[in-house]
Amino acid sequence: QVQLVESGGGLVQPGGSLRLSCAVSGFTLNYYTIGWFRQAPGKEREGVSCISSSDGSTYFADSVKGRFTISGDNAKNTVYLQMNSLKPEDTAVYYCAARPRYYSGSWGAAKWYDYWGQGTQVTVSS
């Protein structure tokens, strides 16, 4: 059974950092692309970052470039999203999602992902 479990969310002050984890089971990271999405109240779910298992390529939304990094640990079947210099506008529920690596649709489009975690809340506030 495929399962994705996010952790690491919480309350942080502006300028602070958090590291989110996405632990996957039921499949091997080597054959999947993992994306991170977020959804703020009243807004659509948006792609934040993605790591491709085929070649290790990473992608970031313009709003987080230079502040967020993504990495994967195949031995632990876990993907991490390191978030630095957090801003209040980063406040949202963060989800990780998975799709087979041969999918060619836009990495930032939620419709191209088959499996989703339950989400973890990130709140940036003073």
C-alpha positions, 0 to 999 in steps of 0.5 A: 500500500502506497503511503506518504507521511509528512512531518516537521511543520509547526509555528516559526517566526519570520526569518526562521527555518523548518525542515519538512520530511516526506516518508514514503512506503509501498514504493521505491523513491528511485522510480518516482518523482516527489513534489511538495505543494502547499495550500493556504486558506482560500487559495489553490494548491500550488507547486513549491518544489520537486525532485526527479528520481530519473536524474536528480533534477530539482525544481522550485517555484519562483516564490521560494527560489533561493530560500528552499532546497529539496533533497532525497535519501533513497536509503530512508525512502524520505524526501526533505524540504528545507525552508529558510528565511520563511515569510508570513506568506509561506503559511500553508498546509504543505503536502508531498505527492508522488508520481511515476518518473516517466510522467511528463506533465508539468511538475507543478500541476497537482493533477499529475500526481497520483499519491498524496500525503495528509499534509502538515501545517506551517505557520510563519508568524511573530 
